[in-house]
């Protein structure tokens, strides 16, 4: 999967996950992959994340930290309020949307 294709699928799923991050299924807030219905595409998404983690660490690591914190009801992530961390995550998303021309 090419970068542009990945982000055109992943970013909307991430945005949906962030919109619904107040729903906790018992220490489990649904991460972006749950919002990708096609199982084959979801597998490609996992492979892309695994392969290119270091290239997009600013996004992938922050997404993982955020959803882990939300799942466990933490108030802070590395000393930053979860609400502020979410704002930073939205800023990162905006940068990727511009870079990969995603509306």
Order of alpha helices (4+ residues) and beta strands (2+ residues): alpha-alpha-alpha-beta-beta-alpha
